[in-house]
Amino acid sequence: MPRQRHTTLKVVVTGPFNAGKTTLISTISEIPVLTTETSVSDAARERKKRTTVSMDFGRITVAGDPVIELAMFGTPGQARFDFMWNVLSKGMLGYVLMVDVADPSTWAEAGAIRDHFRVLGRVPYVVAANRSDGDDAAPLALRRTLDLPAHVRVVPCNVVEIASAKDVMLALLVDVLSAIEARPASPSAPTPVNAQVG
């Protein structure tokens, strides 16, 4: 019986402070999440007591041929740790821009982070409209505010829910695989069939 092929794809989860980056990874990771947190600055303490300072790391397996392991790296959200964005972006094949749609005051910051990552790598990305709670208007307003190209997906979600968090990662995976398949043929290029997040 032929041995099933495996491949690993690196993706990044980024976005403003308190957008839900660590929560997304923690919700769907199959392994205990490696996280590095510290107390937040006084100005932000009312919103959240702890924040990521270097990275979060988790992993999820996607069924297909080959089997895909998504290695998920979460970035710090606070600007004082933004040097880690450059470090974590190396080798990424795509990224999730996590945005709290219930807090429009963070949308401009999300746009600035997106602009930073577009310089770091010309890779696919999706926008996770976190805490949408069935509100169709907020994700549309977010799309307009960020002036997103038509091909960039905005995925309404609530990443404390497993199915919702998986929807975000599956949307990104579809775009990443499409980008890989558009490259010149390579023996290592993954071509899963009917991929499903496990």
C-alpha positions as CSV (number, residue, x, y, z in Angstrom):
1,M,0.0,0.0,0.0
2,P,1.6,3.3,-1.0
3,R,2.5,5.6,1.8
4,Q,0.3,8.7,2.0
5,R,2.1,12.0,1.1
6,H,2.3,14.8,3.6
7,T,3.2,18.5,3.1
8,T,3.5,21.4,5.5
9,L,2.3,24.9,4.6
10,K,3.2,28.0,6.7
11,V,0.5,30.6,7.2
12,V,0.4,33.6,9.5
13,V,-2.5,35.0,11.5
14,T,-2.1,38.8,12.1
15,G,-4.2,41.8,12.9
16,P,-4.7,44.5,15.6
17,F,-4.6,44.0,19.3
18,N,-7.5,42.0,20.7
19,A,-8.8,41.0,17.3
20,G,-8.9,37.2,18.1
21,K,-5.6,35.9,16.6
22,T,-4.6,33.7,19.6
23,T,-8.2,32.6,19.9
24,L,-8.4,31.5,16.3
25,I,-5.3,29.3,16.6
26,S,-6.2,28.0,20.0
27,T,-9.7,27.0,18.8
28,I,-8.6,24.7,16.0
29,S,-5.0,23.7,16.8
30,E,-4.5,19.9,17.2
31,I,-1.6,20.5,19.5
32,P,-1.2,22.6,22.6
33,V,-0.6,26.1,21.4
34,L,2.8,27.5,22.0
35,T,2.2,31.1,23.1
36,T,4.3,33.9,24.5
37,E,2.3,36.5,26.5
38,T,2.9,39.4,28.8
39,S,0.8,42.0,30.6
40,V,-0.6,44.7,28.3
41,S,0.1,48.3,28.6
42,D,-2.1,50.4,31.0
43,A,-4.0,52.0,28.1
44,A,-5.2,48.6,26.8
45,R,-5.8,46.8,30.1
46,E,-9.5,47.4,30.1
47,R,-9.9,45.4,26.9
48,K,-7.5,42.6,27.6
49,K,-5.1,41.6,30.4
50,R,-2.5,39.6,28.4
51,T,-1.1,40.0,24.9
52,T,1.2,38.0,22.6
53,V,4.8,39.4,22.5
54,S,6.5,37.2,20.0
55,M,4.3,34.5,18.5
56,D,1.6,31.9,18.9
57,F,2.1,28.5,17.2
58,G,-0.5,25.8,16.4
59,R,-1.1,23.2,13.8
60,I,-4.1,21.7,12.0
61,T,-4.3,18.8,9.6
62,V,-6.2,19.0,6.3
63,A,-7.3,15.7,4.7
64,G,-6.5,15.2,1.0
65,D,-3.7,13.9,-1.2
66,P,-1.3,14.9,0.0
67,V,-2.3,15.4,3.6
68,I,-1.6,19.0,4.5
69,E,-0.4,20.3,7.8
70,L,-1.1,23.9,8.3
71,A,1.5,25.5,10.5
72,M,-0.2,28.6,12.0
73,F,1.9,31.4,13.3
74,G,0.2,34.2,15.2
75,T,1.8,37.6,15.4
76,P,1.7,40.2,18.2
77,G,-1.0,42.8,17.7
78,Q,0.6,45.7,19.7
79,A,2.8,48.0,17.6
80,R,5.7,47.8,20.2
81,F,6.2,44.2,19.0
82,D,5.8,44.8,15.3
83,F,9.4,43.7,14.6
84,M,8.1,40.1,14.9
85,W,5.9,40.6,11.9
86,N,9.0,40.6,9.6
87,V,10.4,37.6,11.4
88,L,7.2,35.5,11.2
89,S,6.4,36.4,7.6
90,K,9.5,34.6,6.3
91,G,8.4,31.6,4.3
92,M,4.7,32.2,4.7
93,L,2.4,31.1,1.8
94,G,-0.6,33.2,3.0
95,Y,-2.0,35.0,5.9
96,V,-5.2,35.8,7.8
97,L,-5.9,39.4,8.6
98,M,-8.0,39.2,11.7
99,V,-10.3,42.2,12.4
100,D,-12.8,42.8,15.2
101,V,-15.9,44.1,13.2
102,A,-17.5,45.1,16.5
103,D,-14.7,47.6,17.1
104,P,-14.5,49.9,14.0
105,S,-11.9,52.0,15.8
106,T,-9.3,49.3,15.0
107,W,-10.1,49.1,11.3
108,A,-7.5,51.7,10.2
109,E,-4.9,49.9,12.2
110,A,-5.9,46.6,10.4
111,G,-5.4,48.4,7.1
112,A,-2.0,49.5,8.1
113,I,-1.0,46.0,9.1
114,R,-2.3,44.7,5.8
115,D,-0.2,47.2,3.9
116,H,2.8,46.2,5.9
117,F,2.3,42.5,5.1
118,R,1.7,43.2,1.4
119,V,5.3,44.6,1.3
120,L,6.6,41.6,3.2
121,G,5.2,39.0,0.7
122,R,3.0,38.9,-2.4
123,V,0.9,36.0,-1.1
124,P,-2.8,35.3,-0.8
125,Y,-4.7,36.6,2.3
126,V,-8.2,36.6,3.6
127,V,-9.8,39.0,6.0
128,A,-11.5,37.3,9.0
129,A,-14.4,39.6,10.1
130,N,-14.4,38.3,13.7
131,R,-17.4,38.8,16.1
132,S,-19.7,39.3,13.1
133,D,-22.6,37.6,15.0
134,G,-24.8,37.4,11.9
135,D,-24.4,41.1,11.0
136,D,-23.9,41.3,7.2
137,A,-23.5,45.0,7.1
138,A,-20.3,45.2,9.2
139,P,-18.2,42.9,6.9
140,L,-19.4,44.9,3.9
141,A,-18.4,48.1,5.6
142,L,-15.0,46.6,6.5
143,R,-14.4,45.7,2.9
144,R,-15.1,49.3,1.8
145,T,-12.9,50.7,4.6
146,L,-10.0,48.5,3.7
147,D,-10.6,49.0,0.0
148,L,-10.1,45.3,-0.6
149,P,-9.6,44.0,-4.2
150,A,-12.6,41.9,-5.4
151,H,-10.6,38.6,-5.1
152,V,-9.8,39.0,-1.4
153,R,-12.3,37.2,0.7
154,V,-14.0,38.6,3.8
155,V,-15.0,35.7,6.0
156,P,-17.6,36.5,8.7
157,C,-16.8,34.5,11.7
158,N,-16.7,34.1,15.5
159,V,-13.5,32.3,16.1
160,V,-14.4,31.0,19.5
161,E,-16.5,28.5,17.5
162,I,-14.6,25.6,16.0
163,A,-16.6,25.4,12.7
164,S,-16.3,29.2,12.2
165,A,-12.5,29.2,12.9
166,K,-12.1,26.3,10.4
167,D,-14.1,28.2,7.8
168,V,-11.5,31.0,8.0
169,M,-8.5,28.6,7.6
170,L,-10.2,26.7,4.8
171,A,-10.9,29.9,2.8
172,L,-7.2,30.8,3.1
173,L,-6.1,27.3,2.2
174,V,-8.1,27.4,-1.0
175,D,-6.5,30.6,-2.1
176,V,-3.0,29.4,-1.1
177,L,-3.4,26.2,-3.1
178,S,-4.7,28.1,-6.1
179,A,-1.6,30.3,-6.0
180,I,0.6,27.3,-5.7
181,E,-1.1,25.6,-8.7
182,A,-0.6,28.8,-10.7
183,R,3.2,28.5,-10.4
184,P,5.4,26.5,-12.8
185,A,5.1,22.8,-12.1
186,S,7.1,21.5,-9.1
187,P,7.3,18.0,-7.8
188,S,6.6,19.3,-4.3
189,A,3.6,21.4,-5.2
190,P,0.6,20.1,-3.1
191,T,-2.6,19.2,-5.1
192,P,-5.1,17.9,-2.6
193,V,-8.5,16.7,-3.8
194,N,-11.6,17.6,-1.7
195,A,-9.5,19.0,1.1
196,Q,-11.3,19.2,4.4
197,V,-10.2,20.7,7.6
198,G,-9.9,17.8,10.1
